[in-house]
Each structure stands twice: as C-alpha cells, then as structure tokens.
Amino acid sequence: AMEKSYVSLFLLLIVISCALAKDAGKKDSKDTTTKPKLPQTLSRGWGDQLIWTQTYEEALFRAKHSQKPLMIIHHLEDCPHSQALKKVFAEHKDIQKLAEKFVLLNLVYETTDKNLAPDGQYVPRVLFIDPSLTVRADITGRYSNRLYAYEPSDISLLYSNMQKALKLLKTEL
C-alpha cells in the first residue's frame, strides 16, 4: 500500500510540473510577438564566446580548483555606465583573448559577501580574486572615491589590471 501512494504522489508532481511548464511556454510566446528577444546567455553581452560562471559560489569553486584568478564584473542592465563599459569590453579583442585565462562572472545583483564591496556597492565595478580566494584589493582603477570603477576610457587600464592579476598570481603560487 505504501508503494502505491508514492507512485500517485510522483504522478501528481509530474502533472503539476507539466502544467507550470505549459504556463511558462504560453507567456513566452506572447512576449515574442510584441518584442523579439535574443536568448539570454550568462555573458549578458560581456563576451558571448567566453565561458561565464552562473553563480558566485560556482566561480569561487572553479577559481580554487583551476588555479585561475576570478574576475567579477558587477553591473546593471539599465545603467548607462555599465552599458558603455560592456560595449568597449566586448569589442576589445585583447581583453576578450586575455579573459580566457580567468574564471569569469558578471552579476546584476549583489552577493552577501561584503568582501566584494570593499568601498561600496556601485556599478560598474570589477574585482579580481585569487585562487586562494583572496580579494585583490590592490588592483584598482583610477578613481579614489570608487576604487573598482572603470569608465570606457579606462579600458586599457582594465586590460593592464587583468595582466597584473595574472602576473602576480604566477609569482605567488
């Protein structure tokens, strides 16, 4: 008798999840008629051919186990500064090439880790983390009031900071 109730419960779960999936499907088809939407990738436009991690936890795990530094970009989709930086970042051939040597994560929300906001929660901001999982507070941009902010005109500084994150890594390990 016990087994039978498990089976019926299991079937009920399948029915519920199918119903939910159908609803989700309906919503999507309505949206596409009003506005064609490109498939959302984890890159969010920062480099579609690069491998991006999905969560902060996954990124930390990958950095530790691959012994690659982690680069985290905090941004917001509707922030003009974020969009401007994203555009030059994605179009910068050398940065896109160098980015392959990093574990990559871009976030449109804040994590609970205070270490990722050493001087506040602003966007866009870019932080580097060592495979030892130490935030590299020493790799900063050019603004004293927002240490990890970069404007589009700072793209070459960001590039050299990426090189710095990789170089210091080699000497420390």
JOSUL-V508105 format. One record per residue. N is the residue number from 1. RES is the residue in three letters. PSI is psi in whole degrees, -180 to 180 (none if undefined). D_CENTER is the distance of its C-alpha to the mean C-alpha in whole Angstrom. Layout:
# JOSUL-V508105
n:N res:RES psi:PSI d_center:D_CENTER
n:N res:RES psi:PSI d_center:D_CENTER
This chain:
# JOSUL-V508105
n:1 res:ALA psi:-39 d_center:49
n:2 res:MET psi:-46 d_center:46
n:3 res:GLU psi:-39 d_center:44
n:4 res:LYS psi:-42 d_center:45
n:5 res:SER psi:-34 d_center:43
n:6 res:TYR psi:-45 d_center:40
n:7 res:VAL psi:-47 d_center:40
n:8 res:SER psi:-36 d_center:41
n:9 res:LEU psi:-43 d_center:38
n:10 res:PHE psi:-45 d_center:36
n:11 res:LEU psi:-41 d_center:37
n:12 res:LEU psi:-43 d_center:36
n:13 res:LEU psi:-42 d_center:33
n:14 res:ILE psi:-45 d_center:33
n:15 res:VAL psi:-46 d_center:34
n:16 res:ILE psi:-47 d_center:32
n:17 res:SER psi:-33 d_center:29
n:18 res:CYS psi:-41 d_center:30
n:19 res:ALA psi:-43 d_center:31
n:20 res:LEU psi:-43 d_center:28
n:21 res:ALA psi:-39 d_center:27
n:22 res:LYS psi:-45 d_center:29
n:23 res:ASP psi:-46 d_center:29
n:24 res:ALA psi:-41 d_center:25
n:25 res:GLY psi:-43 d_center:26
n:26 res:LYS psi:-48 d_center:29
n:27 res:LYS psi:-47 d_center:26
n:28 res:ASP psi:-43 d_center:24
n:29 res:SER psi:-30 d_center:27
n:30 res:LYS psi:-43 d_center:29
n:31 res:ASP psi:-42 d_center:25
n:32 res:THR psi:-28 d_center:26
n:33 res:THR psi:-36 d_center:29
n:34 res:THR psi:-39 d_center:28
n:35 res:LYS psi:117 d_center:25
n:36 res:PRO psi:129 d_center:24
n:37 res:LYS psi:131 d_center:20
n:38 res:LEU psi:149 d_center:18
n:39 res:PRO psi:131 d_center:16
n:40 res:GLN psi:121 d_center:13
n:41 res:THR psi:168 d_center:10
n:42 res:LEU psi:-19 d_center:7
n:43 res:SER psi:-26 d_center:7
n:44 res:ARG psi:29 d_center:8
n:45 res:GLY psi:2 d_center:11
n:46 res:TRP psi:-5 d_center:9
n:47 res:GLY psi:88 d_center:11
n:48 res:ASP psi:-24 d_center:12
n:49 res:GLN psi:-2 d_center:14
n:50 res:LEU psi:160 d_center:11
n:51 res:ILE psi:117 d_center:10
n:52 res:TRP psi:143 d_center:6
n:53 res:THR psi:159 d_center:6
n:54 res:GLN psi:-37 d_center:6
n:55 res:THR psi:162 d_center:7
n:56 res:TYR psi:-42 d_center:8
n:57 res:GLU psi:-45 d_center:11
n:58 res:GLU psi:-39 d_center:11
n:59 res:ALA psi:-43 d_center:9
n:60 res:LEU psi:-44 d_center:12
n:61 res:PHE psi:-47 d_center:14
n:62 res:ARG psi:-41 d_center:13
n:63 res:ALA psi:-47 d_center:13
n:64 res:LYS psi:-45 d_center:17
n:65 res:HIS psi:-24 d_center:18
n:66 res:SER psi:-9 d_center:17
n:67 res:GLN psi:34 d_center:18
n:68 res:LYS psi:149 d_center:15
n:69 res:PRO psi:156 d_center:14
n:70 res:LEU psi:134 d_center:10
n:71 res:MET psi:122 d_center:9
n:72 res:ILE psi:126 d_center:6
n:73 res:ILE psi:115 d_center:6
n:74 res:HIS psi:129 d_center:7
n:75 res:HIS psi:172 d_center:9
n:76 res:LEU psi:141 d_center:11
n:77 res:GLU psi:-35 d_center:12
n:78 res:ASP psi:17 d_center:16
n:79 res:CYS psi:119 d_center:16
n:80 res:PRO psi:-33 d_center:18
n:81 res:HIS psi:-42 d_center:17
n:82 res:SER psi:-46 d_center:13
n:83 res:GLN psi:-42 d_center:14
n:84 res:ALA psi:-43 d_center:17
n:85 res:LEU psi:-42 d_center:14
n:86 res:LYS psi:-42 d_center:12
n:87 res:LYS psi:-50 d_center:15
n:88 res:VAL psi:-33 d_center:17
n:89 res:PHE psi:-47 d_center:14
n:90 res:ALA psi:-29 d_center:14
n:91 res:GLU psi:-6 d_center:18
n:92 res:HIS psi:105 d_center:18
n:93 res:LYS psi:-43 d_center:19
n:94 res:ASP psi:-39 d_center:19
n:95 res:ILE psi:-45 d_center:16
n:96 res:GLN psi:-36 d_center:15
n:97 res:LYS psi:-47 d_center:17
n:98 res:LEU psi:-33 d_center:16
n:99 res:ALA psi:-22 d_center:13
n:100 res:GLU psi:-21 d_center:14
n:101 res:LYS psi:0 d_center:15
n:102 res:PHE psi:157 d_center:12
n:103 res:VAL psi:132 d_center:10
n:104 res:LEU psi:140 d_center:6
n:105 res:LEU psi:130 d_center:3
n:106 res:ASN psi:136 d_center:2
n:107 res:LEU psi:136 d_center:4
n:108 res:VAL psi:14 d_center:8
n:109 res:TYR psi:161 d_center:10
n:110 res:GLU psi:145 d_center:11
n:111 res:THR psi:175 d_center:11
n:112 res:THR psi:-3 d_center:15
n:113 res:ASP psi:109 d_center:15
n:114 res:LYS psi:-23 d_center:17
n:115 res:ASN psi:-19 d_center:16
n:116 res:LEU psi:-1 d_center:13
n:117 res:ALA psi:62 d_center:15
n:118 res:PRO psi:-32 d_center:18
n:119 res:ASP psi:31 d_center:20
n:120 res:GLY psi:164 d_center:18
n:121 res:GLN psi:87 d_center:15
n:122 res:TYR psi:162 d_center:15
n:123 res:VAL psi:153 d_center:13
n:124 res:PRO psi:147 d_center:12
n:125 res:ARG psi:146 d_center:12
n:126 res:VAL psi:125 d_center:11
n:127 res:LEU psi:148 d_center:11
n:128 res:PHE psi:140 d_center:12
n:129 res:ILE psi:132 d_center:13
n:130 res:ASP psi:160 d_center:16
n:131 res:PRO psi:-20 d_center:17
n:132 res:SER psi:3 d_center:19
n:133 res:LEU psi:33 d_center:16
n:134 res:THR psi:129 d_center:18
n:135 res:VAL psi:129 d_center:16
n:136 res:ARG psi:81 d_center:17
n:137 res:ALA psi:-14 d_center:19
n:138 res:ASP psi:-9 d_center:21
n:139 res:ILE psi:98 d_center:19
n:140 res:THR psi:165 d_center:19
n:141 res:GLY psi:-157 d_center:19
n:142 res:ARG psi:3 d_center:23
n:143 res:TYR psi:123 d_center:23
n:144 res:SER psi:-23 d_center:25
n:145 res:ASN psi:-18 d_center:24
n:146 res:ARG psi:88 d_center:20
n:147 res:LEU psi:-30 d_center:19
n:148 res:TYR psi:19 d_center:16
n:149 res:ALA psi:147 d_center:16
n:150 res:TYR psi:135 d_center:16
n:151 res:GLU psi:164 d_center:18
n:152 res:PRO psi:-34 d_center:19
n:153 res:SER psi:-12 d_center:22
n:154 res:ASP psi:13 d_center:20
n:155 res:ILE psi:-33 d_center:18
n:156 res:SER psi:-30 d_center:21
n:157 res:LEU psi:-41 d_center:20
n:158 res:LEU psi:-41 d_center:17
n:159 res:TYR psi:-46 d_center:18
n:160 res:SER psi:-29 d_center:20
n:161 res:ASN psi:-35 d_center:18
n:162 res:MET psi:-43 d_center:16
n:163 res:GLN psi:-40 d_center:19
n:164 res:LYS psi:-44 d_center:20
n:165 res:ALA psi:-35 d_center:18
n:166 res:LEU psi:-38 d_center:19
n:167 res:LYS psi:-47 d_center:22
n:168 res:LEU psi:-32 d_center:23
n:169 res:LEU psi:-48 d_center:21
n:170 res:LYS psi:-42 d_center:24
n:171 res:THR psi:-29 d_center:27
n:172 res:GLU psi:-32 d_center:26
n:173 res:LEU psi:none d_center:25
